[in-house]
Amino acid sequence: MRLPPILIIALTCTDAMPRVAAQQPPEPQPTPDKTRVFVTESDSWQVHGEWAEAGGDGAGLLRAGESPQTVEIIKTFNERCPEVTVTNHKDKADYVIVLDRETAKTISLHRNKIAVFNRDGDAIFSDSTLALGTSVANACESIRKDKSAQTN
C-alpha cells in the first residue's frame, strides 16, 4: 500500500527535528565572584550666595540645600574600578566606602574625603583629593592591595 505524499513529508520533518534540538549552544561558564563594595549615602550640603549693590540699594540671594553625590560616586566606581561590584546590600559587601564631598568652598578648593573599611570594620585607606575620579582610583587600588594581602 502506498502512503499519500503528505504523510511522507510529515514523517521526514518529524525525523529531522531531534537533530536540530540537539544543536544548542553550551551554557556560559560561571565567572568568579567580584569583590563587592557598598557606597554609603553622601549627604553633602551646598550653599550659594550672590550679593550686589547699585546706587545705594542692595539685593541678595542665598540658596542652600542637600547635594547628594551617592549615584555619582557609584558611577565613577563602575568606570574606574571594573573589578568590583557595587552592591546596595551592606551585609553582603566586602568593603564599605565613605566619601564626603566639600561643596561649601569654591569649586577650585573643594576636596573629596574618602575612607575604605574592610569587612571587619577596620579602616584600610583614607585620603583627601580634589578630583572624585582620583579618590575612587586610590580607593580601588587600596582594595586591590588588601585583597592581594589576604590571598598571600
C-alpha positions in Angstrom: 0.0 0.0 0.0 1.3 3.4 -0.9 1.1 6.3 1.6 -0.1 9.7 0.4 2.7 12.2 -0.2 1.7 14.5 2.6 2.3 11.7 5.2 5.8 11.1 3.8 6.7 14.7 4.2 5.4 14.7 7.8 7.4 11.7 8.7 10.5 13.2 7.2 10.1 16.5 9.1 9.5 14.6 12.4 12.6 12.6 11.9 14.8 15.7 11.4 13.6 17.7 14.5 15.5 15.8 17.2 18.8 16.6 15.4 18.1 20.3 15.3 17.1 20.4 19.0 20.5 18.7 19.9 22.5 21.6 18.5 22.0 24.1 21.3 24.9 26.4 22.4 26.7 25.4 25.6 25.7 27.1 28.8 28.1 30.0 29.8 30.7 29.1 32.4 30.2 30.9 35.8 32.6 33.8 36.4 34.4 34.1 39.8 32.7 36.5 42.2 33.8 40.0 42.1 34.7 42.0 45.2 31.6 43.8 46.5 31.7 47.3 47.8 28.9 49.3 49.5 28.9 53.0 49.0 27.3 54.9 51.9 24.9 57.8 51.4 26.8 61.1 50.7 24.8 64.0 52.2 26.8 67.0 51.1 25.4 70.4 51.6 25.8 73.2 49.2 25.4 76.9 49.9 25.5 79.5 47.2 25.0 83.3 47.7 25.2 86.4 45.5 25.0 90.0 46.6 25.0 93.2 44.6 24.8 96.9 45.3 24.0 99.8 42.9 23.1 103.4 43.7 22.8 102.8 47.4 20.4 99.8 47.1 21.4 96.3 47.6 20.0 92.9 46.9 21.0 89.4 47.5 20.2 85.8 47.0 21.1 82.8 49.2 20.4 79.2 48.2 21.3 76.2 50.3 20.3 72.5 50.2 21.4 69.0 50.2 23.5 67.9 47.2 23.7 64.1 47.3 26.6 62.6 45.4 26.0 58.8 46.0 24.9 58.0 42.4 27.9 59.9 41.0 30.2 58.0 43.3 28.7 54.7 42.2 29.0 55.7 38.5 32.7 56.6 39.0 33.4 53.3 40.8 31.8 51.4 37.8 34.1 53.4 35.4 37.3 53.4 37.4 37.2 50.1 39.2 35.6 47.5 36.9 36.9 44.6 39.0 34.4 45.4 41.8 30.7 45.2 42.0 28.8 48.0 43.8 26.0 46.5 45.9 23.2 48.1 47.9 23.3 45.3 50.5 25.8 46.4 53.1 25.8 42.9 54.8 27.0 41.3 51.5 29.8 43.8 50.9 33.5 43.0 51.3 34.3 46.7 51.7 32.4 49.9 52.7 33.2 53.2 51.0 32.5 56.5 52.8 33.0 59.6 50.6 32.2 63.1 51.7 32.4 65.9 49.3 33.0 69.5 50.4 30.8 71.8 48.5 30.8 75.0 50.6 34.1 76.1 49.3 34.8 77.5 45.9 34.9 74.9 43.0 38.6 75.0 42.8 39.1 74.3 46.5 36.6 71.6 47.4 38.0 68.3 48.5 36.7 64.7 48.3 37.4 62.9 51.5 37.2 59.1 51.2 37.7 56.1 53.5 37.6 52.4 52.8 36.7 49.9 55.5 37.1 46.1 55.3 34.5 43.5 56.4 35.9 43.6 60.0 35.2 47.4 60.1 38.9 48.3 60.0 39.9 51.4 58.0 42.3 50.3 55.3 42.5 53.6 53.5 41.7 57.3 53.8 42.5 60.2 51.6 41.5 63.7 50.5 41.8 64.7 46.8 40.5 67.4 44.6 39.0 65.1 41.9 36.3 62.5 42.6 37.9 60.2 40.0 41.3 60.3 41.8 39.6 59.5 45.1 37.9 56.5 43.6 41.0 55.3 41.8 43.0 55.5 45.0 40.3 53.6 46.9 40.2 50.9 44.3 44.0 50.5 44.5 43.8 50.1 48.3 41.1 47.4 47.8 43.4 45.6 45.3 46.3 45.7 47.7 44.2 44.5 50.6 42.7 41.6 48.5 46.2 40.6 47.4 47.5 40.6 51.0 44.6 38.4 52.0 45.4 35.8 49.4 49.1 35.7 50.3 
